[in-house]
Amino acid sequence: MAKTNLQIRIPEDLDSQIAALAPKSKSSFVREAIEEKIHREIDKKREAKWIQALKKNPEDSKDSGTWLKAESWEPQ
């Protein structure tokens, strides 16, 4: 995968915190943090889209029991 450089300015105290927490390097720590943020934002958008779809087409309450049993961790 091709890579590109990203220059950002951050406060010194944030840099110190990153350095203290980074298991490998500050770059890898920041890269992983950005990836996690991107995934959270994608998930938030998917969830919002799903909620809108449910509002337009609500599920039938008769199906609730079936779904609860399917989601149960206990054997049926």
C-alpha positions in Angstrom: 0.0 0.0 0.0 1.4 3.4 -0.9 1.9 5.8 1.9 1.8 9.5 2.2 3.1 11.9 4.8 0.8 14.0 7.0 2.2 16.9 8.9 0.2 18.1 11.9 1.0 20.4 14.8 0.0 19.2 18.2 0.5 20.7 21.7 3.7 19.5 23.5 1.7 17.9 26.3 -0.2 15.8 23.8 3.1 14.8 22.1 4.4 13.7 25.6 1.3 11.7 26.2 1.6 9.9 22.9 5.3 9.2 23.4 4.5 7.7 26.9 1.7 5.5 25.5 3.0 4.5 22.1 4.0 0.8 22.2 6.0 1.0 19.0 6.4 4.5 17.7 4.5 7.8 17.8 3.8 7.4 14.1 2.2 4.0 14.5 0.3 5.1 17.5 -1.2 8.1 15.7 -1.9 6.0 12.5 -3.8 3.4 14.6 -5.7 6.2 16.4 -6.7 7.7 13.0 -7.8 4.3 11.7 -9.9 3.6 14.9 -11.6 7.1 14.5 -12.4 6.4 10.9 -14.0 3.0 11.8 -16.0 4.6 14.6 -17.3 7.3 12.2 -18.2 4.7 9.5 -20.0 2.7 12.2 -21.9 5.8 13.4 -23.0 6.5 9.8 -24.2 3.0 9.3 -26.1 3.0 12.6 -27.8 6.3 11.8 -28.8 4.9 8.4 -30.1 1.7 10.0 -32.1 3.7 12.6 -33.6 5.9 9.8 -34.6 2.7 7.9 -36.2 1.3 11.1 -38.2 4.5 11.6 -39.5 4.2 8.0 -40.2 0.5 8.3 -40.5 -0.5 11.9 -40.0 -4.2 12.8 -43.1 -6.2 13.8 -43.2 -6.5 17.6 -44.4 -10.2 17.1 -40.8 -10.9 16.0 -39.2 -9.6 19.2 -39.4 -12.9 21.0 -37.8 -14.8 18.2 -34.9 -12.2 18.0 -34.4 -12.3 21.8 -34.1 -16.1 21.7 -31.7 -15.9 18.7 -29.5 -13.4 20.5 -29.4 -15.4 23.8 -26.1 -16.8 24.9 -27.9 -19.7 26.6 -28.7 -22.9 24.7 -32.4 -23.2 23.8 
